């Protein structure tokens, strides 16, 4: 099993809504097997960090010994048989293709191999979401139940996958919450000033948006050039609102800040991505092959982490509507 460090089995081949290629995924605990910890320096580092998070220094020796002793007796030599948690039969995401918040949700669904359909919303009339009182994207429906706001959607899905965890907590506590907040409150705000930084970059971005979006031929032409021109000027206002003086410097700075947060680990989640890793990856994925994204990878250290995330998230779980 490639993902031995995940807690909850997410599905089986007979259940609609679960990827066939990877039918079982687990969310990692700090440790699952003591033998695996001793095999690599990175795993030892992750263990030490998690131990420090769980125990205060004065009680570390005693508590750590008890923790290890209990763990050694409780972990079987082979993967235990865990109850399977059935996933929904139908998941539908209403989105804009280039929306960073929509891409956060897609990255989560892809990572957990949850099959989903996509309905591309036309931003000019939003006719696809007229049925909803909520007029923003993303909107996710799970067997007909509406979920809104990317962070709330991910939190609710995570809780359903892992009902044993507190609704008010996520794994790895404060660090993960801190960086989840950083994604929503900082990272997303440096993207628009970068992808619409110049007229040519704005046209490049809208060419991508209109190619993947739900537009008629006429709407596509109008949106590509009219939208690019409009967003070029809007991005200047956003730049001022968020106190950005140099767009690329802000983007590069955010990328370097994230790499520094990893502290030499493969992921913020240590050996496997956690929710913050998934959120950062999801937000950056739509710009990766635009000029701004290419520049970011070329001029910062984020490329290696991004490549690891691409491999960890794997293929899209999207299915045809």
C-alpha positions, 0 to 999 in steps of 0.5 A: 500500500503506497499510502500506509500512513492514512487513518481512514479507508475511504472506499471500495471498487463497488462504491460509486464515487471512489477512484478505482486506481486508488481505492483506499487512502489513509490520513497520517497520524504522527506514527503508524509503525515504529520500524518505519520511523527508524528507517529514515532521518526524515521520519525521525525528524517528523516523530520528534516534531510530533512528540514535541507538539504532544508533550511539554518538555518537563514531562517529555521523557516520561510521557514519551516512554509511555506513548511509545510503549503503548504504541508498540503494543497497539500497532500490528505487524500488518495493516489492520482491518478498518471499517469502510466509510462509504462515500457519497454516490454523487458529488457535483462541483459548481465552479470557475475553472481558474478560481483559486478557491474552487481549485482548493476543493478540487485538490482535496477531492483529487487527493482523496480520490473522491469522484466528482462532476464539474459544472462550469458556471458562466460568470456573465449570467451565472445561470448554472447556479440560479437554483441556489440562494448562494451566488458565489463559487465554489458550491458543492452538492453531496447527494443533493446537499449543498455546501458552500465556501471552500474552507467550510466544504473541506472541513465538512468533508474531512469530518465525514471522512474522519468522524473520530476527529473533533469538528473544531480541530484538524490534525497537527493542531496549530501549525496546520490551522495557521497555514490554512488561514495564511492561504485564504488571507494572504496567498490568494490575494497575491495571485490576481495582481500577478496573473493580470499584471500586464495586458499580455498576461491578462490575455493569457489568463483569460485565454485559459479561462475562456478555453476551459470555461462555459462560454459560447463562441461570442461570449468567449471572444468578449470575455477574453479581451473585455475581461482581460482589459477589465481585470488588468485595471481591477488588479491594480486596485487589488494591488493597492488594497493589499499593499502590494508594491511589486507583484512578482516580489510578493508572489516570490515572497509567498512561495519562499515563506511557504518553503521556509514553513516546511523546515526541510520536511517533504510536506508540512504534514511531514511524510504525507500532505496535510490539509494546508499542503493541499490548500496551497497546492490547489490555489497554485495549480491553476497558475502553474503553467501561466507566465506568473507560475512559470516565473515563480517556479524558476525564481523560488525554491517551491518547485520541488515541493510542488512536484512532490504534491503533483505526485501525491495528489495524482490524477484528477478524480473528475468524471464527465457530467 
